[in-house]
Structures are given as C-alpha cells and as structure tokens.
Amino acid sequence: MTGTTRDLLQHPEPGDRWLVAVAHPDDESFGCGSTIAHATTRGAEVTVVCATRGEAGEPAAELPHGTDLGSVREVELRRAAGHLGVARLELLGYRDSGFDGACGPGALCSAPVDELAVVLGRLVEEIGPDVVVVLDGSDGHRDHLHVRAGMRAALAGSQGPALYEHCLPNSLLRRWLDEMRSVRPDTAYHGLDPATLGRADEDVTDVLDTTAVLDRREAAMAEHRSQTSPFDGLSADLRRAFLTADHLARVDLSDHHA
Ligand SMILES: [Zn+2]
C-alpha cells in the first residue's frame, strides 16, 4: 500500500488480496458469504482457506449412495465458492471436531494453536493479503474459535494485513431469539440467555451494506444442500436483516503478541 487512506474493507479494488479463513464448508456462505462477494465483485482476489471438510456436520437429508459427508461437503464448498467469486480455495485437511466430545486424532481441536498458526502463517506469507477475515466464534463452536485463535497467533505483532472478525451483533440475535421463542415456544430456545448471544454491539467496528450481493449469497448458501440453513424459517424481515448487512470487528494486532 502506498500512502492511501482508502478503507480496504469498505472499498476493495482490483489488485487487493483477501484471505478468508474458516473451519467448515458452509462457514464461508452461511457465515461471511456476503463479505466475500462484496470483495470479489469489486475486483479483489479472495482466497478461502477451510480447515476441515465438515465431516462431523449433521446431514440435513440422506446422502447419495456411496458418498461420505466430507466429500459431499467439499463439493458443496467448491460450488459455493464459485458463486461467491472466490479465486482460490485451500483445504487444510484437519478433521471436523464436532461441537463437543473428545478431540480425536487429526481433529482441528487436537491441533495446537501454535501449529495452526504456522500453517496459516505460511499462507499469509505466500498470498500477502491486504485483508484477512475470520469468524469470531461467538456461536461457541470450538472449531470456529480455534481458527480465530490460530489466525490471531499467525498475525500477532504483524504490520501486514488488517484482521477482521466477522460477527453477529447481540442486538440482531436478540431479535432472532424473540422470534424463535414466539414461533417455536416448545423448544430449547427458552434456555438461552439473551445477554450472552453473539458479539457485543459496541465491539462492531464496521458494517457492510451487502444488499447488492444478496443474489450471490443466496446462490452460495443454496449449494450447501447437505446442511440446514440457519436462516430457514425466519420471517422475511429478519432474514433480510441477517443477509443484507455484515458486521465486522477489527482486531488490534498490537494487542496480541504470540
Ligand atoms: Zn462452522
């Protein structure tokens, strides 16, 4: 970068390089798909690195005969990445840890953060991204938190890329919880504490208006047929609120020494 004050997140341009690191196929679409499409439609070259093939996900329907969930989800990821305009896709080959239970051999949660940081750091060095995006993991999935920790460690003290955590603000998830409780009063949603949902609104540093790339986001999400969309069954208003604005929290890398 040469002395520009351009906001790289809001105003990507051709020649910009982005690296988006996620844990599972579908995180790039259900999570930060609009942010990716926002960048690629403005000409940025986006690499997505996905740590696992999502083997531990819940299949939404019976799988085609003779296929395993990991290979089905890899295909879904590749198709979704196409809709989002992703230039390059890297799979790290860890196993999906699942939401809980023991961390088995090869599982992402078994990999020390330092080791993951080395792997991600190599990609950062190779690509030289201007912007790096991860999910903030405030949904509590240990693999999401692990990728976030690995990237923070990889970039600690770095003068290089701007690191953003894609997040869902608490205020939006409170709306979601209110709706879930009224639509499905018989479910476990009553056990959730609204105060702990998502990311504190004051942590959000940037909001992207992603209305213009909604079609790409929808097309990418639709490829993940083996998974249930988190946006299924929402009211039109709430669904639109989730899908037409992306919230990000910039990470101050000087705070995070390796
Ligand atoms: Zn995930």
Residues whose N, C-alpha, C, O or C-beta is under 5 A from the ligand:
A	BS01	ZN	A23 H24 D27
